[in-house]
Amino acid sequence: GAGVSQTPSNKVTEKGKYVELRCDPISGHTALYWYRQSLGQGPEFLIYFQGTGAADDSGLPNDRFFAVRPEGSVSTLKIQRTERGDSAVYLCASSLRGLFRRLNTEAFFGQGTRLTVV
Amino acid sequence: DAKTTQPTSMDCAEGRAANLPCNHSTISGNEYVYWYRQIHSQGPQYIIHGLKNNETNEMASLIITEDRKSSTLILPHATLRDTAVYYCIVCLIQGAQKLVFGQGTRLTINP
């Protein structure tokens, strides 16, 4: 598709379970971002990938959260031992920023995955 | 990244120009001003960005003061579909576009 795709759109899981959230960025976009948004709040930065590597993971709240992007396109956000406080909408975004392209371009966001931990 | 200050909410009549202010008094010379909006239940959508000159595109205009400490997003002819939360963000020109979202302005367009 033409935009950023996130699956599933909704996920309900029990406390303590493991979940994986998937993001398909726009083809050719080298930069990929994960954000988390709680009700009534602005999105909160989690992690940024440039290519396959995590260039900035300073927003990950703790070691239960992990993200990968093994081939530089699709990314998976993994949450272990989920807690009720992890309930939020998880947003993925991508942007076009090559190695020799120093200036940032706009980020395109997906519709998000609504995670509910019960 | 510099912090921004925006009004919590604003109302505007349909067909009128909506002017959304943003203060970013601690912005540095290597930071852009970006505007995104988020319509209910959707991901944020890019609107416009600028460094120091005024910018215009098909969606909006961005007016940045000469000292760069504040800016105004202008939607020239607001429609009901412009009802959304509007975020003003300052972001480094180079490096990761790590968008730091505040609370934004909830803009309601009234018929």
HADDOCK unambig.tbl for C-alpha pairs under 7 A between the chains (distance, minus, plus):
assign (segid A and resid 41 and name CA) (segid B and resid 103 and name CA) 6.00 0.50 0.50
assign (segid A and resid 42 and name CA) (segid B and resid 101 and name CA) 5.38 0.50 0.50
assign (segid A and resid 42 and name CA) (segid B and resid 102 and name CA) 5.66 0.50 0.50
assign (segid A and resid 42 and name CA) (segid B and resid 103 and name CA) 5.31 0.50 0.50
assign (segid A and resid 43 and name CA) (segid B and resid 101 and name CA) 5.87 0.50 0.50
assign (segid A and resid 44 and name CA) (segid B and resid 100 and name CA) 6.95 0.50 0.50
assign (segid A and resid 44 and name CA) (segid B and resid 101 and name CA) 6.72 0.50 0.50
assign (segid A and resid 45 and name CA) (segid B and resid 98 and name CA) 6.96 0.50 0.50
assign (segid A and resid 45 and name CA) (segid B and resid 100 and name CA) 6.82 0.50 0.50
assign (segid A and resid 91 and name CA) (segid B and resid 43 and name CA) 6.92 0.50 0.50
assign (segid A and resid 102 and name CA) (segid B and resid 94 and name CA) 5.75 0.50 0.50
assign (segid A and resid 103 and name CA) (segid B and resid 93 and name CA) 5.84 0.50 0.50
assign (segid A and resid 103 and name CA) (segid B and resid 94 and name CA) 5.41 0.50 0.50
assign (segid A and resid 104 and name CA) (segid B and resid 93 and name CA) 6.20 0.50 0.50
assign (segid A and resid 104 and name CA) (segid B and resid 94 and name CA) 6.30 0.50 0.50
assign (segid A and resid 104 and name CA) (segid B and resid 97 and name CA) 6.49 0.50 0.50
assign (segid A and resid 106 and name CA) (segid B and resid 46 and name CA) 6.41 0.50 0.50
assign (segid A and resid 107 and name CA) (segid B and resid 46 and name CA) 6.85 0.50 0.50
assign (segid A and resid 108 and name CA) (segid B and resid 45 and name CA) 6.77 0.50 0.50
assign (segid A and resid 109 and name CA) (segid B and resid 43 and name CA) 5.39 0.50 0.50
assign (segid A and resid 109 and name CA) (segid B and resid 44 and name CA) 5.99 0.50 0.50
assign (segid A and resid 109 and name CA) (segid B and resid 45 and name CA) 6.76 0.50 0.50
assign (segid A and resid 110 and name CA) (segid B and resid 43 and name CA) 5.59 0.50 0.50
assign (segid A and resid 111 and name CA) (segid B and resid 42 and name CA) 5.15 0.50 0.50
assign (segid A and resid 111 and name CA) (segid B and resid 43 and name CA) 4.74 0.50 0.50
assign (segid A and resid 112 and name CA) (segid B and resid 43 and name CA) 6.40 0.50 0.50
